[in-house]
Each structure stands twice: as C-alpha cells, then as structure tokens.
Amino acid sequence: MKYDWHGYSAKLAQIKKSIEKSKLSGKNKRIIFDFEKYLITTGLSKPRVLKYLEILKSSALFNRSEIFLNNLVFLIYRNPIYK
C-alpha cells in the first residue's frame, strides 16, 4: 500500500461532505456521486477524481440546472484526455 503523502483521501472525504451539506438539489448531488463512483471504478487517480468533484460542485452551484450538470458530466466523459 502506498502512503498518501498529499492527503488526497482526506481531501476527497472533505469535498464529499461539502457536497452533501451544500444547497445543491438532490438530483445534482446524485449525478455528482454517481459520476464519482464511475471514475473510481474505472481506476482514475484520487487527484483526478478530486479535481472533477471540485469542478462539478462549483459548476452545479453556479448553474443549478440538472441538464447543465448532465451535459458537463457527458463532456468530461467524452474528453480524450480522460481516457
């Protein structure tokens, strides 16, 4: 097991708590957490998952539409850098 020098596990737990306590709708929270599960199961690194969660949270707070968040998740998924 590798040591977590940069504390990404704690940072992931912190961003998850802040998403849960935020004023986002239940649907937006579900979209973010479902995408997080998908990212983890595909083997993405913790720093990359953390960055995506930060982007999705701030974007969802800026534009509260579920359609906007769904489109953003789709664009991240389709990005060739992601794969």
SEMI-997075 format. One line per field, with one value per residue: residue number from 1; residue in three letters; z, y, x of N, C-alpha, C, O in turn. Coordinates in Angstrom, 3 decimals, decimal comma, always signed. Example, Ala and Ser with C-alpha at 12.3 -4.5 7.8 and 13.67 -1.06 7.14 Angstrom:
BEGIN
num c(1 / 2)
residuo c(Ala / Ser)
nup c(+7,800 / +7,080)
nnorth c(-5,690 / -2,250)
neast c(+13,190 / +12,850)
caup c(+7,800 / +7,140)
canorth c(-4,500 / -1,060)
caeast c(+12,300 / +13,670)
cup c(+7,800 / +7,870)
cnorth c(-3,300 / +0,030)
ceast c(+13,200 / +12,900)
oup c(+8,465 / +8,039)
onorth c(-3,319 / +1,138)
oeast c(+14,236 / +13,409)
This chain:
BEGIN
num c(1 / 2 / 3 / 4 / 5 / 6 / 7 / 8 / 9 / 10 / 11 / 12 / 13 / 14 / 15 / 16 / 17 / 18 / 19 / 20 / 21 / 22 / 23 / 24 / 25 / 26 / 27 / 28 / 29 / 30 / 31 / 32 / 33 / 34 / 35 / 36 / 37 / 38 / 39 / 40 / 41 / 42 / 43 / 44 / 45 / 46 / 47 / 48 / 49 / 50 / 51 / 52 / 53 / 54 / 55 / 56 / 57 / 58 / 59 / 60 / 61 / 62 / 63 / 64 / 65 / 66 / 67 / 68 / 69 / 70 / 71 / 72 / 73 / 74 / 75 / 76 / 77 / 78 / 79 / 80 / 81 / 82 / 83)
residuo c(Met / Lys / Tyr / Asp / Trp / His / Gly / Tyr / Ser / Ala / Lys / Leu / Ala / Gln / Ile / Lys / Lys / Ser / Ile / Glu / Lys / Ser / Lys / Leu / Ser / Gly / Lys / Asn / Lys / Arg / Ile / Ile / Phe / Asp / Phe / Glu / Lys / Tyr / Leu / Ile / Thr / Thr / Gly / Leu / Ser / Lys / Pro / Arg / Val / Leu / Lys / Tyr / Leu / Glu / Ile / Leu / Lys / Ser / Ser / Ala / Leu / Phe / Asn / Arg / Ser / Glu / Ile / Phe / Leu / Asn / Asn / Leu / Val / Phe / Leu / Ile / Tyr / Arg / Asn / Pro / Ile / Tyr / Lys)
nup c(+0,000 / -0,842 / +0,615 / +1,417 / +0,642 / +0,010 / +1,115 / -0,205 / +0,245 / +2,547 / +1,565 / -0,428 / +1,171 / +2,504 / +0,408 / -0,394 / +1,901 / +1,868 / -0,459 / +0,195 / +2,244 / +0,912 / -0,885 / -3,096 / -5,361 / -4,770 / -7,010 / -8,437 / -6,611 / -6,614 / -9,281 / -9,272 / -7,317 / -8,423 / -10,743 / -9,572 / -8,397 / -10,741 / -11,861 / -9,989 / -10,188 / -12,739 / -12,388 / -12,114 / -10,825 / -7,412 / -7,176 / -9,665 / -9,557 / -7,383 / -8,468 / -10,514 / -8,940 / -7,560 / -9,704 / -10,714 / -8,496 / -8,098 / -10,577 / -10,556 / -8,457 / -9,553 / -11,856 / -11,486 / -12,873 / -13,679 / -16,197 / -17,272 / -15,621 / -16,229 / -18,929 / -18,626 / -17,247 / -19,248 / -21,186 / -19,859 / -19,675 / -22,390 / -23,154 / -24,661 / -23,115 / -20,696 / -21,038)
nnorth c(-1,179 / +2,187 / +5,202 / +8,030 / +10,824 / +13,433 / +13,704 / +13,034 / +11,293 / +12,313 / +14,823 / +14,094 / +13,020 / +15,344 / +17,025 / +15,514 / +15,662 / +18,410 / +18,632 / +17,105 / +18,707 / +21,013 / +23,436 / +22,220 / +20,580 / +17,448 / +15,789 / +16,810 / +16,288 / +13,500 / +12,974 / +13,899 / +12,188 / +9,666 / +9,840 / +10,099 / +7,566 / +6,084 / +7,075 / +6,190 / +3,406 / +3,008 / +3,351 / +5,796 / +8,194 / +9,402 / +12,212 / +13,157 / +12,442 / +14,008 / +16,583 / +16,594 / +16,382 / +18,813 / +20,609 / +19,876 / +20,415 / +23,233 / +24,140 / +23,213 / +24,704 / +27,211 / +27,086 / +25,854 / +23,904 / +20,631 / +19,562 / +21,003 / +20,076 / +17,333 / +17,484 / +18,531 / +16,448 / +14,522 / +15,735 / +15,701 / +12,961 / +12,267 / +13,464 / +13,187 / +13,280 / +12,274 / +9,513)
neast c(+0,834 / +0,554 / +1,781 / -0,161 / +0,939 / +0,117 / -2,361 / -4,771 / -6,909 / -8,137 / -8,827 / -10,640 / -12,689 / -13,415 / -14,385 / -16,568 / -18,202 / -18,709 / -20,178 / -22,420 / -23,504 / -24,082 / -26,140 / -27,146 / -29,404 / -31,101 / -30,983 / -28,787 / -26,729 / -26,844 / -26,105 / -23,458 / -22,258 / -22,767 / -21,228 / -18,751 / -18,435 / -18,298 / -15,893 / -14,024 / -14,314 / -13,356 / -10,703 / -9,398 / -7,070 / -6,828 / -6,253 / -7,228 / -9,947 / -10,693 / -10,298 / -12,250 / -14,579 / -14,475 / -14,739 / -17,281 / -18,912 / -18,591 / -19,505 / -22,134 / -23,158 / -22,998 / -24,635 / -27,664 / -29,079 / -30,134 / -29,858 / -27,732 / -25,636 / -25,675 / -24,899 / -22,328 / -21,028 / -21,180 / -19,521 / -17,045 / -16,699 / -16,499 / -14,147 / -10,993 / -8,666 / -9,373 / -9,543)
caup c(+0,000 / -0,941 / +1,576 / +0,822 / +1,043 / -0,198 / +1,848 / -1,130 / +0,842 / +3,432 / +0,723 / -1,049 / +2,199 / +2,781 / -0,692 / -0,342 / +2,963 / +1,458 / -1,466 / +0,924 / +3,035 / +0,064 / -1,237 / -4,384 / -5,352 / -4,600 / -8,298 / -8,753 / -5,737 / -7,097 / -10,520 / -8,908 / -6,626 / -9,378 / -11,613 / -8,752 / -8,326 / -12,053 / -12,012 / -9,120 / -10,719 / -13,950 / -11,984 / -12,136 / -9,597 / -6,445 / -7,509 / -10,804 / -9,051 / -6,554 / -9,354 / -11,155 / -7,946 / -7,327 / -10,884 / -10,783 / -7,404 / -8,359 / -11,747 / -10,158 / -7,639 / -10,449 / -12,695 / -10,727 / -13,752 / -13,799 / -17,594 / -17,410 / -14,958 / -17,052 / -20,113 / -18,188 / -16,981 / -20,554 / -21,827 / -19,174 / -20,060 / -23,790 / -23,364 / -24,921 / -22,059 / -19,615 / -21,313)
canorth c(+0,000 / +3,421 / +6,236 / +9,178 / +11,974 / +14,707 / +13,710 / +13,040 / +10,592 / +13,269 / +15,867 / +13,513 / +12,953 / +16,714 / +17,539 / +14,771 / +16,268 / +19,740 / +18,436 / +16,653 / +19,808 / +22,179 / +23,734 / +21,601 / +19,713 / +16,029 / +15,213 / +17,205 / +15,525 / +12,118 / +12,963 / +14,032 / +10,998 / +8,554 / +10,003 / +9,813 / +6,100 / +5,618 / +7,426 / +5,314 / +2,041 / +2,939 / +3,371 / +7,121 / +8,508 / +10,237 / +13,643 / +13,455 / +12,364 / +15,198 / +17,738 / +16,523 / +16,698 / +20,260 / +21,276 / +19,622 / +21,126 / +24,677 / +24,355 / +22,989 / +25,838 / +28,356 / +26,859 / +24,794 / +23,054 / +19,239 / +19,340 / +21,548 / +19,174 / +16,123 / +17,787 / +18,684 / +15,103 / +13,892 / +16,314 / +15,168 / +11,554 / +12,169 / +14,124 / +12,198 / +13,312 / +11,442 / +8,103)
caeast c(+0,000 / +1,316 / +1,439 / -0,850 / +1,744 / -0,573 / -3,623 / -5,898 / -8,057 / -8,808 / -9,403 / -11,838 / -13,729 / -13,834 / -15,213 / -17,831 / -19,010 / -19,161 / -21,235 / -23,610 / -24,062 / -24,324 / -27,525 / -27,466 / -30,589 / -30,822 / -30,613 / -27,414 / -25,838 / -26,821 / -25,323 / -22,044 / -21,780 / -22,761 / -20,070 / -17,568 / -18,321 / -17,845 / -14,484 / -13,229 / -14,329 / -12,536 / -9,307 / -8,792 / -6,336 / -7,540 / -6,183 / -8,098 / -11,323 / -10,869 / -10,425 / -13,562 / -15,609 / -14,422 / -15,295 / -18,717 / -19,586 / -18,631 / -20,358 / -23,521 / -23,577 / -23,131 / -25,811 / -28,339 / -29,858 / -29,686 / -29,482 / -26,381 / -24,700 / -25,608 / -24,095 / -20,945 / -20,526 / -21,004 / -18,339 / -15,864 / -16,594 / -16,119 / -12,866 / -9,939 / -7,652 / -9,907 / -9,266)
cup c(+0,000 / +0,112 / +0,838 / +1,286 / +0,986 / +0,461 / +0,957 / -0,575 / +1,742 / +2,622 / +0,010 / -0,054 / +2,496 / +1,674 / -0,732 / +0,732 / +2,537 / +0,384 / -0,768 / +1,670 / +2,191 / -0,251 / -2,598 / -4,249 / -5,182 / -5,892 / -8,671 / -7,887 / -6,221 / -8,361 / -10,186 / -8,268 / -7,521 / -10,301 / -10,843 / -8,635 / -9,636 / -12,246 / -11,199 / -9,686 / -12,006 / -13,647 / -12,070 / -10,791 / -8,692 / -6,756 / -8,665 / -10,374 / -8,220 / -7,428 / -10,030 / -10,172 / -7,655 / -8,487 / -10,938 / -9,686 / -7,713 / -9,562 / -11,390 / -9,272 / -8,494 / -11,298 / -12,126 / -11,581 / -13,814 / -15,226 / -17,830 / -16,812 / -15,721 / -18,279 / -19,755 / -17,906 / -18,300 / -21,251 / -21,177 / -19,603 / -21,484 / -24,108 / -23,589 / -23,854 / -20,917 / -19,806 / -21,370)
cnorth c(+1,247 / +4,417 / +7,442 / +10,472 / +13,286 / +14,769 / +13,707 / +12,313 / +11,531 / +14,379 / +15,365 / +13,444 / +14,344 / +17,255 / +16,802 / +15,349 / +17,623 / +19,651 / +18,024 / +17,798 / +21,026 / +22,328 / +23,166 / +20,746 / +18,256 / +15,363 / +15,559 / +16,459 / +14,088 / +12,005 / +13,012 / +12,758 / +9,754 / +8,631 / +9,728 / +8,304 / +5,534 / +5,885 / +6,499 / +3,900 / +1,908 / +3,078 / +4,728 / +7,417 / +9,421 / +11,722 / +14,029 / +13,422 / +13,601 / +16,436 / +17,752 / +16,857 / +18,195 / +21,028 / +21,101 / +20,367 / +22,622 / +24,997 / +24,198 / +24,121 / +27,081 / +28,261 / +25,645 / +23,828 / +21,637 / +18,931 / +19,843 / +20,591 / +17,865 / +16,336 / +17,927 / +17,328 / +14,375 / +14,424 / +15,827 / +13,727 / +11,401 / +12,773 / +13,074 / +12,184 / +12,401 / +9,984 / +7,924)
ceast c(+0,881 / +0,833 / +0,848 / -0,171 / +0,971 / -1,948 / -4,855 / -7,125 / -8,846 / -9,480 / -10,662 / -12,987 / -14,287 / -14,736 / -16,557 / -18,756 / -19,549 / -20,240 / -22,529 / -24,289 / -24,425 / -25,812 / -27,909 / -28,717 / -30,155 / -30,395 / -29,178 / -26,407 / -25,712 / -25,979 / -23,831 / -21,516 / -21,802 / -21,554 / -18,782 / -17,353 / -17,803 / -16,346 / -13,594 / -13,185 / -13,524 / -11,054 / -8,632 / -8,129 / -7,164 / -7,426 / -7,105 / -9,566 / -11,635 / -11,089 / -11,792 / -14,682 / -15,644 / -15,056 / -16,807 / -19,475 / -19,695 / -19,513 / -21,828 / -24,038 / -23,785 / -24,402 / -26,537 / -29,171 / -29,268 / -29,224 / -28,064 / -25,361 / -24,565 / -24,741 / -22,619 / -20,306 / -20,273 / -19,755 / -17,051 / -15,633 / -16,067 / -14,757 / -11,774 / -8,849 / -8,069 / -9,508 / -7,796)
oup c(+0,763 / +0,452 / -0,237 / +2,209 / +1,836 / +0,369 / +1,306 / -0,891 / +1,706 / +2,961 / -0,142 / -0,390 / +2,713 / +1,967 / -1,068 / +0,499 / +2,809 / +0,325 / -1,094 / +1,723 / +2,705 / +0,075 / -3,189 / -3,168 / -5,421 / -5,885 / -9,161 / -8,371 / -6,240 / -8,511 / -10,749 / -8,632 / -7,388 / -10,607 / -11,401 / -8,759 / -9,648 / -12,736 / -11,665 / -9,667 / -12,334 / -14,547 / -12,097 / -9,749 / -9,146 / -6,615 / -8,649 / -10,782 / -8,340 / -7,148 / -10,114 / -10,536 / -7,518 / -8,277 / -11,179 / -9,929 / -7,601 / -9,568 / -11,865 / -9,326 / -8,196 / -11,437 / -12,275 / -11,028 / -13,980 / -15,431 / -18,513 / -17,427 / -15,849 / -18,635 / -20,511 / -18,290 / -18,448 / -21,846 / -21,871 / -19,863 / -21,755 / -25,222 / -22,782 / -23,697 / -20,243 / -18,839 / -21,592)
onorth c(+1,335 / +4,470 / +7,814 / +11,133 / +14,155 / +15,791 / +14,303 / +12,680 / +11,548 / +14,819 / +16,107 / +13,770 / +14,503 / +17,883 / +17,403 / +15,509 / +17,952 / +20,505 / +18,528 / +17,857 / +21,976 / +21,463 / +23,594 / +20,256 / +17,895 / +14,473 / +14,708 / +16,046 / +13,522 / +11,048 / +12,258 / +12,287 / +8,883 / +7,615 / +9,185 / +7,820 / +4,623 / +5,022 / +6,074 / +3,260 / +0,816 / +2,939 / +4,801 / +6,942 / +10,116 / +12,443 / +15,107 / +14,283 / +14,178 / +17,243 / +18,802 / +17,544 / +18,779 / +21,975 / +22,063 / +20,891 / +23,204 / +26,019 / +24,958 / +24,461 / +27,908 / +29,233 / +24,519 / +23,008 / +21,466 / +18,134 / +19,186 / +20,321 / +17,337 / +15,473 / +17,484 / +17,091 / +13,689 / +13,649 / +15,566 / +13,323 / +10,500 / +12,610 / +12,154 / +11,172 / +11,818 / +9,298 / +6,812)
oeast c(+1,844 / -0,348 / +1,317 / -0,647 / +1,161 / -2,628 / -5,874 / -8,256 / -10,077 / -10,579 / -11,633 / -14,125 / -15,489 / -15,753 / -17,577 / -19,955 / -20,703 / -21,125 / -23,604 / -25,518 / -25,016 / -26,626 / -28,901 / -29,042 / -29,003 / -29,544 / -28,436 / -25,353 / -24,619 / -25,219 / -23,038 / -20,438 / -20,942 / -20,931 / -17,828 / -16,228 / -16,975 / -15,618 / -12,537 / -12,133 / -13,058 / -10,225 / -7,404 / -8,580 / -8,073 / -8,414 / -7,698 / -10,346 / -12,716 / -11,975 / -12,429 / -15,636 / -16,720 / -15,814 / -17,536 / -20,562 / -20,774 / -20,199 / -22,671 / -25,219 / -24,646 / -25,144 / -26,063 / -29,903 / -28,060 / -28,309 / -27,278 / -24,330 / -23,460 / -23,939 / -21,755 / -19,161 / -19,262 / -19,006 / -16,069 / -14,500 / -15,274 / -14,259 / -11,642 / -8,166 / -7,219 / -9,174 / -7,317)
